[in-house]
Amino acid sequence: MFLGFFTAGIYYLYWFYSVNSEAAVASRDENAKPGLSLLAASLGAFLIVPLFWTHWTTAKRVGAATGRPAGLIANIVFSILLLPFAGVVYTWWLQGKMNRYARQQMMTGSAAVA
């Protein structure tokens, strides 16, 4: 979680691309574009709206991938209100969802082979 801080945000951008890519594969979302999400999370911050929108849609994509969609209130809190703390809170929330899903898939033996 703190690698984003020590690498001046570069690791956060790598993580953001990776979680979008993994969630797109897990949810079989052919329309997902992790590169475009990364662009909105980085340069889109200058326009403000794309930054919030991409974090919102990433949370929805992770929810679809894990079968545990984020509720409206949770998505508002984590994707909008706590976004200034994204390096800690947002990553903890989304990565935790992805990790629980991966452990569940390993335990049931139904992990999809890409």
N, C-alpha and C positions, 0 to 999 in steps of 0.2 A: 504494500500500500504506500509505503513511503519512498519507493524508488522514483516515483514521479517527482517528488520534491528534490531528491538528490541528483536527478538528471535534468533538472530545470524543465520538467514537463514532458520530456521526450518519451519516457517510458509510458506515461499516461496515454499519449497518442498511439503508441504501439499497442498497448492494452486495449484501447478503444477500438482500433481496427480489428484486433484479434477476436474480441468478444462479439463484435458484429458479424464477423466471418463465421465463427463457430455457431452462433445462434442461427444464422441463415442456413447453414448446412443441417443443423439439428432439426429445424422446423421445415426444411425442404422449401424454403422461400426463394423462388427463382428470381423474384423482383428486387431482392436486397442488393444493395451496392455498398459494400463496406468502405470502399475508397471515397465515395461521395459522402458517406457519413463522417469519415475522418476529415474531409475537407470542410464540412459544415461545423465540426467540433473545433477545428483550428482556425482557419481564415474566416469562417462564418461568424466567429465571435465579434468581428468588427461590425457586423450587421445586426447583432444581438439575437434576432428571431431564429436564424438557422441553428445557433448554438443550443437554444432551449428545445427546438423542435427535434433535433437529432438525438438529444438525450432522452426525450420523451419516446420517440419511436424505437430507440435501442432498448429501452426498458420493456416496451410492448413486444419487441422481437424476442427478447430473452424469455419473457413470460410465455409466449407462444411456443418457444422451443422446449421449455421445461414443463409445460402443461400446468403452470402455476402463474396465470396472468396477474399482473399487478393491478390492484384495485385503483380506482380513480384517485382516492385520497393519498394512497402510498405513492402513486406516480407523481402527483402534484408536489408532495413533500420532497421526494428524492430527486426528481428531475428538474424542478423549478426552484423551490425554496432553499434547498440545501446545495444547489449547484456550485456556489462559491467554494464549498468544501468537497468538490467532486473527487479530488485525489484521494480522499479518505472514505467518506460516507458513501458516495455513489458506487465506487469500485467495490467496497465491502458488500453492499447490498446486491449488486448484480453478479459479482463473482461468486458470492455465497450461493445464489440461486443456481448458477451453472455448476458449481462444485457438488451441491446436493443432487442435482439431476444426474451428473456423471456417476456419482457413487451409487445411486439408485439403479442406473443402467448396468453397472458392473455387478451389482448384487443379484439382479434378475437375469443376467447373462444375455440381455437383449440389446447390447450396444451395437449400433449400426456400424457396419464397415464401409468406409468411404472409398 
